[in-house]
Amino acid sequence: MFYILFMDIYLTIEEKYLQALDELWYGEPPKALQLLNEIITNDPLYARAHYQLGKIYFYEISDYHTAGYHFKTCAELEPQFPDVYYHYLRLLVFLDMEKQFRLVSEKALKIAGVNYASVYNLIGLYAEKKREWADATEAYRNALLEAMRKDEKDNLQESIERVKEKKRQVKKYNYELSN
């Protein structure tokens, strides 16, 4: 027991981070959370630990404020890290944080390695939630241009059709109200 504890003390931050990723991979978020928090305690500027903490707090714990803090911190510490933007934007859509969503999505579309189709899809989803049909359709079409997989393209086509149907329903509803 002492030997394991002794060995744990001498793990580098990178080794501890990889161990945390292994714990996540094997379905052990509590262990990963402990390791990632140890990393942040020792090195608060370790951006990728903030990213993983954001994912755990968002998807596993549903602590959205803490998740947002970690995603934002990661994006500020390592703005060229593309993986953070999708999850950060999903959280902002979920929380309906329009101003922050617009700022982060604009930034994400300038970062190499970001999945632009996913970002445009989230922009479309946000516009659709706001009933901004033209903006939603444009975003979904931009996502379609960036999409590489057939299933992704099919989902985007469905989104475009869904927006068209919603737009028709709103017009029909407004017409019936005015008669």
MORAZI-V805458 format. One record per backbone hydrogen bond with DSSP energy under -1.0 kcal/mol. CO is the residue of the C=O (numbers start at 1). NH is the residue of the N-H. If there is no record, write none. Layout:
BEGIN
{{CO NH} {CO NH}}
END
This chain:
BEGIN
{{1 5} {2 6} {3 7} {4 8} {5 9} {8 11} {12 16} {13 17} {14 18} {15 19} {16 20} {17 21} {18 22} {19 23} {20 24} {21 25} {22 26} {23 28} {24 27} {28 32} {29 33} {30 34} {31 35} {32 36} {33 37} {34 38} {35 39} {36 40} {37 41} {38 42} {39 43} {43 46} {45 47} {46 50} {47 51} {48 52} {49 53} {50 54} {51 55} {52 56} {53 57} {54 58} {55 59} {56 60} {56 61} {57 63} {63 67} {64 68} {65 69} {66 70} {67 71} {68 72} {69 73} {70 74} {71 75} {72 76} {73 77} {74 78} {78 81} {84 88} {85 89} {86 90} {87 91} {88 92} {89 93} {90 94} {91 95} {92 97} {96 98} {97 101} {98 102} {99 103} {100 104} {101 105} {102 106} {103 107} {104 108} {105 109} {107 110} {108 111} {111 114} {114 116} {115 119} {116 120} {117 121} {118 122} {119 123} {120 124} {121 125} {122 126} {123 127} {124 128} {125 129} {126 130} {127 132} {128 131} {131 133} {132 136} {133 137} {134 138} {135 139} {136 140} {137 141} {138 142} {139 143} {140 144} {141 145} {142 146} {143 147} {149 153} {150 154} {151 155} {152 156} {153 157} {154 158} {155 159} {156 160} {157 161} {158 162} {159 163} {160 164} {161 165} {162 166} {163 167} {164 168} {165 169} {166 170} {167 171} {168 172} {169 173} {170 174} {171 175} {172 176} {173 177} {174 178}}
END
